C-alpha cells in the first residue's frame, strides 16, 4: 500500500498564496515564520545496567506494555526458558499505562526480588 504525502500540495498552496499576496498588493510582503517545536532539553547519557555473569537462579520479569501481540511473544519466551533453562524463574507482568508511563509498583516488585527485566516494546 502506498502512503500518500500531502506536503507537495501544501508547499504549492503556500507558494501560490504568497504569490497572490505579493501581486495583489503590488509591493513586497514581509513574512515572519516561527518554529513551533521549541528547544529540546540536552540529552543526558546514562550507562547500561550491568549484566549478570549467569542467569542461573535468577528471576526474569517479562513485561508487556500491551503493544500488538507482545504478550504472545513474551509467553513464547517464557515457554523457552521453562524448557531450556529450568533454573531461571520467569514472571509475566503487564505494565500499567502506555510504554512511556511510569509503573513504580512494578519497578519496586522487580527490585525487591533482585529481578532482571525484558520489556516488549514493539517495532
C-alpha positions in Angstrom: 0.0 0.0 0.0 1.4 3.4 -1.0 1.5 6.2 1.6 0.1 9.4 0.4 2.1 12.5 1.0 0.4 15.8 1.0 3.4 18.1 1.5 3.9 18.9 -2.2 0.3 20.1 -2.3 0.8 22.1 0.9 4.0 23.7 -0.4 2.4 24.6 -3.7 -0.6 26.1 -2.0 1.6 28.2 0.3 3.7 29.4 -2.6 0.5 30.3 -4.6 -0.9 32.2 -1.6 2.4 34.2 -1.2 2.5 35.0 -4.9 -1.2 36.2 -4.8 -0.5 38.3 -1.7 2.6 39.8 -3.4 1.0 40.6 -6.7 -2.4 41.8 -5.3 -0.8 44.5 -3.1 1.9 45.4 -5.7 4.5 45.7 -3.0 6.8 43.3 -1.2 5.2 41.4 1.8 7.3 40.7 4.9 6.5 37.2 6.4 7.7 36.1 9.8 7.9 32.4 10.4 8.2 30.9 13.9 9.3 27.4 14.7 6.7 25.7 17.0 8.9 22.9 18.1 10.9 24.9 20.6 14.2 23.7 22.0 14.6 20.1 23.3 16.5 19.6 26.6 20.1 18.3 26.3 20.5 14.6 26.2 21.9 13.0 29.3 23.9 9.9 28.6 23.4 7.0 31.0 25.3 3.8 31.4 23.7 0.5 30.6 22.7 -1.8 33.5 25.4 -4.2 34.4 24.9 -7.7 33.0 24.9 -10.7 35.3 27.6 -13.4 34.8 24.9 -16.1 34.7 21.1 -16.4 34.7 21.1 -19.5 36.9 18.8 -19.0 39.9 17.8 -15.5 38.6 14.2 -14.2 38.3 13.4 -12.5 34.9 10.3 -10.4 34.6 8.8 -10.4 31.1 7.0 -7.1 31.0 4.3 -6.5 28.4 3.4 -2.8 27.5 0.3 -4.0 25.6 1.8 -3.4 22.2 0.3 -5.6 19.4 0.9 -9.3 20.3 3.7 -8.5 22.8 2.0 -10.9 25.2 2.2 -13.7 22.7 6.0 -13.1 22.2 6.7 -13.0 25.9 4.7 -16.1 26.7 6.7 -17.9 24.0 9.9 -16.6 25.6 8.6 -17.8 29.0 8.0 -21.3 27.5 11.5 -21.3 26.0 13.1 -20.5 29.4 10.9 -23.3 31.1 12.2 -25.9 28.6 15.8 -24.8 28.1 16.8 -23.0 31.3 14.7 -24.5 34.2 16.9 -22.9 36.8 15.7 -19.4 35.6 12.3 -18.3 37.1 10.2 -16.1 34.7 7.3 -13.9 35.7 5.0 -12.4 33.1 3.5 -9.0 34.0 1.6 -6.3 32.2 2.8 -2.8 32.8 0.2 -0.1 33.8 -0.4 2.6 31.2 1.4 3.2 27.9 5.0 2.1 27.4 6.4 5.5 28.4 4.3 5.8 31.6 5.9 5.0 34.9 4.8 2.0 36.9 6.5 2.4 40.3 4.8 -0.6 41.9 6.1 -3.0 39.2 9.6 -1.5 39.4 9.5 -1.9 43.2 8.5 -5.5 42.9 11.3 -6.3 40.4 13.8 -4.6 42.6 12.6 -6.4 45.8 13.2 -9.8 44.1 16.5 -8.6 42.7 15.0 -9.5 39.3 16.0 -8.8 35.7 13.6 -7.5 33.1 12.8 -7.9 29.4 10.2 -5.4 28.2 8.4 -6.0 24.9 8.0 -2.5 23.4 7.4 -3.5 19.8 8.5 -2.4 16.4 
